[in-house]
Amino acid sequence: MSLPLVTSFTLPVLQQGSQPKPAKAGAKSTPQDPLAGLSDIQDVLGLVQQNYVDPPDMEKVVSGGIQAVLERSHPLNAYLSAEDLRLPDPGPAEAGMVVMKRGIYAAVLAVTPDGPAAKAGIQAGDVIRKMDGDSVGRISAWALERRLRGAEGSSLDLYRYNTAGDLAKTTIQRHVLPKAPASLKTGANGILVTLPDLGSGRAEEVGKLLASANRAHTLVLDLRQCAQGTPEEAAALAGLLGVPGPFGTLQEAGKADRVVPVAAGGTPFAHVALLVGRSTLGPAEVLTACLKKGGAKVLGEKTPGLGVERSRFPLKQGGAVELVSRRWLGAGGEKLDRQGMTPDQALRLADGDDPLAKALAALQTPPPATPAKAS
């Protein structure tokens, strides 16, 4: 009752500014005040408190309404109460997956290879309805991320729909995950570098792997499982590969757009190809746009579009909100918080396929011609 009640009154208030009412004929238009209905909301909350058949928990009513409004702007936005901010760190162990809240469920975007979630049979594309018995719809993005962590060996119970549409209960044992190394594989005419993330030190690590590489060969950069990291490390990697830049454009409310350069100094390869997919997230999407602008071919599947960053803003009553406050435009103008990156050529790899061989073969195959538009 509480969530839809508060949301139904709060959302129209925030939307008034962008949806003005049509003016009557002959009447002068007057500026719309987007906060004009706040006094009505206060009256509604008072009526709920005084007249609802059961005494409501007004703190839950208000916080639920705030969370609903935040999620309508972006699913990563979250309201944190003062009690939330006092919670201890959940622990160093991880479930080994990345999820995104989508209303009443959470979509699994990425699964760490050989991690706890993968060993429990969870795959990217699965849908989670409950965590430890609680409906995902009542849990913020911030709280969802906390629940994926815990003490070494602790359990996380999930109710999920797998990619076949079957609902099942799954238990994950959280573990501290070692940092997976970047890997290199060489072939007759190409080099494959697989990046598990873009965390601190990755550019330097890749630089050492490629120190003696033949720049006349084709470099294939596998970003299909690259779900975490920082834009700074991604920009450093772009510079290592000799891309002239820019890396991308960072947009932030109330500030001028900032064009971010790549770090200079790298030696380019004759040809570069990228393998991307639905677990290529955030900084890896910005890197993909940058390298594509520099001439790289993009192979694989469309990426989700999570080129955003969050900030935390304190509230007067002791809580806080986490808001998506910055977004990235790719070097080619791609809106990476919405459209993601679409590959130049679709390429799906099955378990057991050789990514290097598949990528090199795809590069030799012309993409299908785009049908001509009727005049």
ABEGO torsion letter per residue (X at the ends): XAAAAAAAAAAAAAAAAABBBBBBBGBBBBBBBAAAAAAAAAAAAAAAAAABABBBBAAAAAAAAAAAAAAAABAABBBBBAAAAABBBAEABBAGBBBBBBEABBBBABBBBGBAAAAAGBBBGBBBABBGGBBAAABBAAAAAAAABEBBGBBBBBBBBBAAGBBBBBBBBBBBBBBBBBBBBBBAABBBBBBABABBGAAAAAAAAAAABBAABBBBBBAAABABEBAAAAAAAAAAAGBAOBAEBBBBBGBBBBBBBBBBGBBBBABBBBBBBAABBEAAAAAAAAAAAAGBBBBEBBBAGABBBBBBBBBAAGBBBBBBABBBBBAAGBBAAAAEBBBABBBBBBBGBBAAAAAAAAAABBBBBBBBBBX
